[in-house]
Each structure stands twice: as C-alpha cells, then as structure tokens.
Amino acid sequence: MAGMAEEKKRADDNVVFIGKKGIMSYVLAVITQFNNGESEVIVKARGRAISRAVDVAEIVRQRFVQNLQTRNIEISTEEINGEEGPIKVSAIEITLAKA
C-alpha cells in the first residue's frame, strides 16, 4: 500500500490546485514547478476558481516562461457533498508544457 501512496504523490507533484489566494501566488507555484525541472504542469480548478486558473495559465505563458504551450484543456463536472446533499460543480484541468 505504501508504494501506491508514493506513486500517487509523485503523480500529483506537477499539479497546482487553484483556490482563493491571489493569482500571483499560483503563478509563482507554476513557475517553481517548471524551475524544479518539470516539463509539464497541470493547473486544476473547480467552480468560481476556473477563471482564476485560466488567468494563471495565461500569465505564466505570456509573461514568465518562454516556449510554453497549452498542451491540453479538460473540462468536467464533479459531484461534491454540500450542506444540502450532493452538488455538481464544473472543473477544469489546463496542462502547460515546455515546447
């Protein structure tokens, strides 16, 4: 079981989850991932944070990391448990990769 936990952690090392912090906090997190040798970083967000995720991806791509491209964008609906039962929330994954 411990091997699976380690493998899961390594798979999530290049993922930045977008929340309620300022945009530049997430921009710095993405840039740090690329500076640590990652060739690809995934920006994930749900609900109202989706627009923040798009902003983060565009700021990193246009201002900070040269030769960066948007490799993939996935959209989905996730079901989370709210106060009044299950709620469906939109989600997005933006994959940024060095060219």
N, C-alpha and C positions, 0 to 999 in steps of 0.2 A: 504494500500500500504506500509506503514512503516514497518509492520510486515514481509512482503515479503523481503524487503531490509535487515532487521536484520537477517532473516533466511539465505539469500544468503551470507551475511558476515560471519556468523558462519560456513557455509559450506566451505568457502574458507580459513578459519583460518589455516588449516593444509596444505595449498598449497604453494610451493615455486616455483616462476616463474624464470627460468634461462634466463639471458640476457648476457650483455657484460662485467660484472665485473669479477674479478679474481675468480677462483674456490673456494678458501678458504672462500670467503665472503658467498657463497651459502652453503658450508659445515657448517659454523657457524650458518646460518639461520636454516638449517635442525636440527642440534644438539639442538639449542634453542627450537625448536618446541617440540622435544622429552622431553627435560628437563622441559618444561611447562606442561607436563602431557599428551601430545598427544600420543595415542597408534599407530597412523598411520599418515604418512606424504606423500604427493604426490609431486613429482618433475616433473614440466612441462617445455617443451621447444619446440621451433619451429626452423626450418631451420638449420643454421650453429651452433646454440646453442645446438643441440641434443647431439653431442659428449661431450660437457661440462656437460650436465645433467647426462650422463652415468658415467662420471668421478666423479661427486659429489656423486652420489649414491654409487659407489664402494668405494670411500674414506671413507665415513661415515660408511658403512657396515663393511669394513675390519679394520679400524684403531680406530674409536671413540666410536661407540655404540655396546655393546655386545648383542648377541642374536637377531640380526636384520636380517630380511629376506626380499627378494624381493617378495611381495605378488602378484603383477600384473604388466604387461607391456602392454600398449595400444599404437598402432601406428595409425595415421590417416593422412588425407590430409585436410588442412584448406584453404579456399579461403579468401585472404585479398585484399584490394584495394591498388594497387600500382600506380605509376605515369602514367603508360600507361594502366590502367584498372585493372581488377581482375587478381591476381596471385595465383597459387596453391603452397602451402608451406607444407612440411612434418612436422608432430608434433608427440611428444611422451609424455606419462604420465607414470612415474615409481612410483608405490606405495610401500613404505617401511613400514614394520610393525614389532613391537616387537613380538618375538616368545612367 
